[in-house]
């Protein structure tokens, strides 16, 4: 394996493709690599609610890259310092939670993009090593702003009201729906029904806002069936489940088989 092609995810999404990604919460680089090797175009390492720390992120980003997939990182809430660090580690996309207005979006973009678009400082030593022999700084800098993607998460009622302004912010490449937080917010904290009418309407509104602004619409889905349905609705970066749920469901399926074959008492 020679690693993934430079900025492959950005190139595919900017060409109009629909791309499916995996989501890893467990914090294990070997789990992320194993999933990547099965053929997902990208693997998200979730440092917000998942178990990834700095050391495991560094190893995990490299493992996903060497498995010929694209590493994405979801950073913790308001941790814009980790945005640029994760990009320096070699992540090629950042998903930032709770981007509620244009000011949040500008702060996110500033951390992720080099001048004059943003304020990202120089130091992508690991990223350059992973970018298929991008050893000359000028080569990486020339391609990085277009090749590394910023996904602003829309997951609150406030963000929904500001979605057009967020989408229009220079340096924001994509909108990303966090459906469970969105459902929680829109229900006033009483439900996580991602298929409730108001949630479904909000999801379509976010997709339309991204398309209107010429940005990429993305969304998290709990399973592959839901992911296919969201592709039909126009989303183009679509996550299909996560490693923790997949592991639990596969284990439970094995146990059901074993229990059904147990002899009667």
URJOZI-V689113 format. One record per pair of residues at least 12 apart in sequence whose ideal C-beta (glycine too) atoms are under 7 Angstrom apart, sorted by the first residue. I is the first residue (numbers start at 1). J is the second residue. D is the distance in whole Angstrom. If there is no record, write none. Layout:
I	J	D
I	J	D
This chain:
1	66	6
1	67	7
1	68	6
3	65	5
3	66	5
3	68	6
3	130	6
3	132	6
4	65	6
4	68	5
4	69	6
4	70	6
5	132	6
6	131	5
6	132	5
6	134	6
6	147	7
7	92	6
7	143	6
7	147	3
8	70	6
9	41	6
9	42	5
9	70	4
9	92	6
9	93	6
9	149	7
10	92	7
10	146	7
10	147	5
10	149	5
12	41	7
13	216	5
13	236	6
13	237	6
17	236	7
18	231	5
18	236	5
18	238	7
19	41	5
19	42	7
19	236	6
19	237	6
20	40	6
20	41	6
20	227	6
20	238	5
20	240	6
21	40	6
21	41	6
21	42	4
21	43	6
21	44	6
21	72	7
21	237	6
21	239	5
22	35	5
22	40	4
22	43	5
22	239	7
23	44	5
23	46	6
23	220	7
23	239	5
23	241	7
23	242	4
24	43	6
24	44	7
24	45	6
24	46	7
24	50	7
24	242	7
24	243	5
25	46	5
25	49	7
25	50	4
25	51	7
25	242	5
25	243	6
25	244	5
26	50	7
26	51	6
26	243	5
26	244	6
27	50	6
27	51	3
27	52	5
27	56	5
29	56	6
29	59	4
29	60	4
29	63	4
31	243	6
32	45	6
32	60	5
32	63	6
32	64	5
33	63	4
33	64	6
33	67	5
35	243	6
36	64	5
36	67	4
36	69	4
37	67	5
40	69	6
41	69	6
41	70	6
42	69	6
42	70	4
42	72	5
43	64	5
43	69	5
43	71	6
43	72	7
44	72	4
44	74	6
44	95	7
44	239	6
45	57	6
45	60	5
45	61	7
45	71	7
45	73	5
46	74	5
47	73	6
47	74	6
47	75	6
47	76	6
47	82	7
48	74	5
48	75	7
48	76	5
48	77	7
48	97	6
57	73	6
57	86	7
57	89	6
58	89	5
61	89	5
61	90	5
61	91	5
62	90	6
62	130	7
65	90	6
65	130	5
70	92	5
70	93	7
71	90	6
71	91	5
71	92	6
72	91	6
72	92	7
72	93	4
72	95	6
73	86	4
73	91	4
73	94	6
74	95	4
74	97	7
75	94	6
75	96	6
77	97	5
77	98	6
80	107	6
80	108	6
80	111	4
83	96	7
83	108	7
83	111	4
83	112	5
84	111	5
84	112	7
84	120	5
84	121	7
87	112	6
87	124	7
87	127	6
87	148	6
88	123	5
88	124	5
88	126	6
88	127	6
89	126	5
89	127	7
90	126	5
90	127	5
90	130	4
92	147	7
92	148	5
92	149	7
93	148	7
93	149	4
93	151	6
94	112	6
94	150	6
94	151	7
95	151	4
95	153	6
95	176	6
96	108	5
96	151	7
96	152	6
96	153	6
97	153	5
97	155	7
97	178	7
98	153	6
98	155	6
98	156	6
99	152	4
99	153	6
99	154	7
99	159	6
99	166	6
100	156	6
100	158	5
100	159	5
100	162	7
101	158	7
101	162	5
101	165	7
101	166	7
102	162	7
102	165	4
102	166	6
102	169	5
105	152	5
105	166	5
105	169	4
105	172	5
106	169	6
108	150	6
108	152	6
109	150	6
109	169	6
109	170	7
109	171	3
109	172	6
112	148	7
112	150	5
112	171	7
113	145	5
113	171	5
114	141	6
114	144	6
114	145	6
117	145	6
117	170	6
117	171	5
118	171	5
124	140	6
127	140	7
128	140	5
149	173	4
149	174	6
150	171	6
150	172	5
150	173	5
150	174	7
151	174	4
151	176	4
151	218	6
152	166	5
152	172	5
152	175	6
152	176	7
153	176	5
153	178	5
154	166	7
154	175	5
154	177	6
154	206	5
155	178	3
155	181	4
155	182	5
155	185	7
156	185	5
157	185	5
157	186	6
160	202	5
160	205	7
163	205	7
163	206	6
163	209	4
164	209	5
167	209	5
167	210	6
167	213	4
167	215	5
168	213	5
172	215	7
173	215	6
173	216	6
174	210	7
174	215	5
174	216	4
174	217	7
174	218	5
174	237	7
175	206	6
175	209	7
175	210	4
175	215	6
175	217	6
175	218	7
176	218	4
176	219	7
177	203	6
177	206	5
177	219	4
177	220	7
178	220	6
179	194	4
179	199	7
179	203	7
179	219	7
179	220	6
180	192	5
180	194	6
182	199	6
182	202	6
183	196	6
183	199	5
186	198	5
186	199	6
186	202	6
204	233	7
207	233	6
207	234	5
207	235	6
211	234	7
216	236	6
216	237	6
217	234	6
217	235	5
217	236	6
218	235	6
218	236	7
218	237	4
218	238	7
219	235	5
219	238	6
220	239	5
221	238	6
221	239	6
221	240	6
222	241	6
223	240	6
223	241	5
224	240	5
224	241	7
227	240	4
